[in-house]
Amino acid sequence: MGDYFQNGPITTLHDLGLRSDEDLAAELESWSDDRPMSLIIPSLYSELSGAALEGIVDELSQVKFLSQIIIGLDGADADEFAHAREYFRRLPQHTRILWNDGPRLRALDDTFGEHSIAPKEAGKGRNVWYCMGYFLASGLGEVVGLHDADIVTYDRSMVAKLFYPVVHPTFGYSFAKGYYFRTDGEQLNGRVARLLVTPLIRALRDCVGPNDYLDYLDSFRYPLAGEFAMNANVVRNLRIPSDWGLEIGVLSEVHRRYTTQRICQVDLTGAYDHKHQRVSFDDPSTGLHKMSLDITKAMYRKLAIGGAVLSPELFRTIKASYYRTALDMVERYGNVAAINGLTFDAHSEETIVEVFAQAVVDAGEDFLSNPMETPFISSWARVQSAVPDAFARIKEAVEADNA
């Protein structure tokens, strides 16, 4: 059962369970001629063998209000790309696959590299960035949404709720972020959001002082959700990170460019589950360990841009405050699990908190040793300035691959 409580500067649009999915979709369909909608799905080729993506494609094949679906495909050779084309062929929308490892997009990447505007590392950020470029180049959408390819609990109502706030003719939102609670039906998931991001935001607020950016982040119920929708003009000027800080980085960029009255979050589903990352306790280059470092550095970077003075002493203070706050949160989540009949391993949760606490300091040291590091990929507005025919070239490459 939803609620209608509003917390912080961001409008929260709740699902009270009072409206049918069909009614919502019909209203979006009535607006689709004036506000055509495109959906981006970044995917590894390996996802095509999983049950999650199969279910997503089945659901999307019944969505009439989408004019275009853009699949960003990583990790595919020529035969695998051919298989992907057959796999997605049943989608009735205008569907294009970006073969990110194919020779045409690689050649375009080399061109961008000559102008120092190409993504510097592979990953989801690079995948999404190229999909956004094709979205702008295609000219087939005024609003674009994005979600992952590994959502086990997916149904088509999620994409309707995601687009609704931005497409609605009188709401006036330019950006909508999805939210939900993470569970597989047996335990609470969403460990990085629960055990790192929320307690770290509150520790930073205690240590740095009142801060509009931290208040803004804290108002999001699930700031690491990979689902969001935005107007095309937002996409054109958006800089996104290439690392695990993608979701926090996007929120930070939107905060920099738009007032909070133009930003909202929307309740997508009652329970959400997707592929889980391992913690990687001893290896900071992978898993949730790497994710925690990238996310924390993204937050430090934004605070520094806003004028916060960061020092080794402050990072040690932040670590102490974070650790105590996170342990308090573990106790709260244990109570949430108990009242809902979910299993809860307090020892495992506290062990993860210890990894994240060290990441708080390590990320600070990394930031101070390289304060000018810029993991953000250039905006497409800058790309078009450097390579005037960039949109024509990316559209030509994608259409040729999909011909």
N, C-alpha and C positions, 0 to 999 in steps of 0.2 A: 504494500500500500504506500503510495507516495505521500508527500507532504507539500506544503507551500511556503516553507520558511525561506526567507531571503537573508543571505549572509555575505557581508562585504560589498564591494562596489560593483560586482558582476551580477547581472540579472540571471536568476536560475529559473528555467522553464521545466516544471515538473510534469511527469506523467502520472495523472491521478487514476488512470484506468477507466475513464469515463467515455472515451471516444474510440470508435472502431478503427482498425488499421485501414480498412477499405475507404472509409470516409476521408481520412487524412490523405491517402494516396490520390483519391479523386480530386481533392482540392489542389494538390500539387500539379496534377495533370492539366487542370484548367488554367494554371498559370504558366505552363511549360512553353507555350508559344512565345510569350513575351519575355520569359526568363529561362531560356534553355539551360539544362543542368548536365554536367559531366561528372563522372566518378573516376577517381584514380585508385588503382589497387597495386601497390608495389609487392612483388612476389619473387621468391627464389623458384627456380625450376623444380626443386625438390618438393615444393608445396603441391604440385600437380598430382603427386601420388598419394596425397593425404585426403582423408574424408572431409576435412574442414572446407577446403576450397571447392570440392565437388558440391557440397551443400550450398555454398555461397553462390556459385554459378546457377544452380537450380532455382534459387530464390530470385536472383537478379533477372533471370529470363522471364519472370512474370511482372517486372516493374515497367510500367508504361511511361512514367514521367521523365525518365532519363533519356537524353538524346544521344549520349556518348559514354562509352566505357573505355578507359585507357589502362592497359596492363603494363606495368614496368617489370620486365623479365630479366633477372640476373642469373648467372651461372648456367647458361644454356649454350651448347654448341649448335651447329647447323641442323643436325637431325632432331635435336631436342626442341629447337625453335619451330621446326616444321610440325612436330607433335603438338606443341603449344597452340599453333594456329588451328589445328583440328580440334583441340580440346575446347577452345573458346568459341568455335564457330557457331554453336547453337545459341549464343546470345543474340537477340533480335536487334539490339541497339547498334549504332555505328561503333564498332569495336576495333581498336587498334592495339597492337602489341609492340612495345618498344624493346627491341632486341639489343639490350645494352652492351652485350659482348660481341655483337656482330660488326663486320668490317665498316659498314656505313656510319654507324654512330661512333665507332672508335675513331674513324677518320675525322669526324666532326669534333670529337673530343680533343684530338691533336691540334686542330685549328684553334679551338678555344684556349688550349694550353700555350700556344704561341703568343696569345694576348694576356696570359696569366689570369684567365677567368674560368678555367676548367676546375671541376672538383678535384681536390688533392688526394682523396682516398675513396676506395670503393665502399659500398654499404647502402643502407636504406636512404640516407640523406641524398646521395648522388642519384639514386634511382628516382626518388620523388622529384628532385630538381629537374631532371630531364623530362619527366612526365608533365610537370607544370609548364615547361617550355613548349612541349607539343600541344598542350591544352590551349595556350595562348596562340600558337601558330595556326591551329586548326580553325579558330574562329567559330566553333560550333557550340560554345557555351558561354554564358554570362556568370554562372555560379559553378564552382567546382567543390566536390567533396572528396574525402580520402578516408579509406579504412584499410586495415591489414588483410592478409590472405589466409590467416590461420585461426579465424574466429570459430570456435567449435559450436557456440550457441547462437549462431547467426540466424536472423530471419529478416525479411524485407522491410518490416516496420522500422528497423533501425535506420536504414538509409532515408526513409521518409521523415523520420523525426530529426535526423541530422540536417537535412536541407530546409526543412520548414521555416525556421527562424530567419534565414537569410533570404529566402525566396518570397516570403510573405510581403505583399505590396505596401503595407503600412508600418511594419515593425521597425524598420530602419537599422537592422543589424548588418554589419559588414563581415562579422566573423562569429562562428558558433563552434563551441567545443563540446564534444560528447562526454557524458559521464555515466557511471554504473558502479556496481560493486563486483569485485572479482571473487568468484568461487567456482569450484568444480562440483559443488554439492556435498562435499565431505569436509572441506576446510576453507579457511580464509586464504585467498591469494593476494596478489598485488603487493608483494613484499617491499619493493623499492618505494612505492608511493606511501605505504603505511609506515614503514620503519626508517626511511631516509628523508623523503621530501618534506612531509608534514612536520616532523619534529625538528628538522634542520631549519625550515622557514621560521619556526617559533623561537628556536635558539638564536638565529640571526637577528630577529627582531629584538630579543632581549639584549644582545651584545652590541648591535649597531645602533639601535634606537628606532624611533618611529620612522617608517619608510613606506611610501606609497606603493612601491614595487612589491615589497613583501606582503603588504595587505592585499594587493591584487592577486598574487599567486595563492595566498592562503584562502581566497574566496572560491577557488576551484575545488570541486569535490574530488576529482580525479585528474590532477594536472598532467599525468603521464599517459592519458588516453590517446591512442593513435588516430582517433576519429575527429575530424573537423571539416567545416565547410566555410567558404569565403567567396567574396566577389572577385571577379577577374582583376579589378584594379588593385586589390590587395596582393594578389599573386604576382603581378608585374613588378612590384617594388619590394617584395619580401626577400630577405636574406635568410637562408636556413642553414643550420649546422650540418656538417657531414658526419659527425660522430653520434654517440648515444644521447647527446643533448638535444636531439631534434625536437622533441615535444616541448621541453622547457624553452628552447631557443625560439621556436615559433611563437609561443606565448609572450616571450620577452620582446620580440620584434613587433608584434601586434600592439603591445603596450606602448612601445616607443612611438608608434605612428598614429594611433587612434585613441579617442577618449573611451572611457569605460562604458559610456552609454551606447557605443556601437558594438560592444562585445557581450556575448552571453554564453551560457552553458545549458545543455539540454539533456534531459534524462532519456537515455536510449533504450534501456532494457532492465528488467528486474535482476538478472544475474548474467554474468559474462565470464567466459573462459576461453583462453587461447593457449598457444604453445608457451611452455615455461622455460626460462633460462636457468642454467645452473649457477650457483653462487660463485664458484671458483675462488675458494678461500685463500689459496696460496699464490694465485696467478692474477695480478692486477691488469693483465692485458686482455682478459676475456670475461665473459659471463657478467653476472650482476656486479662483480667487483669492478670491472671496467666501466660498466654503466654508471655506477655510483660516483666514480672519479669524474667522468665527463659531465654528468648532471651537476655535480657540486661546483666544478670549475665554471660551468655556464652561469650559475647563480653568482659566483664571486665576480665574474667578468662584468655582469650587468650592474652589480652594486658599485664596482669601481668606476664604471662609466658614469654612474649617477653621483659620484663624488665621495663615496665611502673610502676611508683610508684603511687599507688592510696591511697587517703586519704578522710576523710569526707569533708574537705574543697574543694577538687577537685570535689567531686560528686555534691556539691552545685553549683559550677561554671558550671559543665557540664549541670545540670538541667536548669540553666538560659539560657545558650547558646542553649540547645535543644529546650526550650520553644519558644524562639524567632524564631528559624529556622523553627520549625514545624508550627507556625502560618503563617509564610511567605509561606510555602508550601500549607497550606489550601487555601490561596488566589490564588495561581497558579492553584490548582486543581479545584477551582471554575470556573476559566476561561476556563480550559480544558472542564469541563462539559458543560458550556454555549455554546461554539462554536460547540459542538457535540449534542446539544439538550437534554442533560441528566439533570435530577433533581439533586439538590445539596443543602444540608442542612448545612450551614456554622456553625450554632449554635451547631448541633450535632457533627460535626467534631471537633470543638474547645473544646467541653466537653470531647471528647475522648482524645484529646491532654493533657488536664489537668490530666486525669487518668494516662496517660503514663508518664507525667512529674514527678508525685509522684513516679511512679514505678522506674524511673531512680535513685532516691535517695534511695528508699527502697531496690532495688537490690544491690546498693552499700553497704548499711548497712549490708545486709545479707552476702555479699561477705566478708566484713571485719570481721564479727563475726565468720565466718567459712571459712577462706581462703583455707583450705586443702580439702574442699568438692570436691568430684570427681564423678559427676553424669554419667561419661562415663562408658559404659559397656566394659568389656575386649574384646580385639580383638580375632578373631578366631584362630590366630596364638598362642596366649597365652593359649586359651582354649585347643588346641591340645597338647600343652606342658604339661599342668596340667593333662589332661585326654586323654591319647594317643589314645584311641578308641572312642573319642567323635564323629567323623564323622560317624563311623560305627553305633554307637548307635542312633544318630539322624535319620540316613537313615532308620535303622531298625524300629524305632518307627513310622515314617511317613508312610512307606510302609505298616506296619501292620494296621495302622488306615485306610488307603485307600484301603486295600485289599478287 
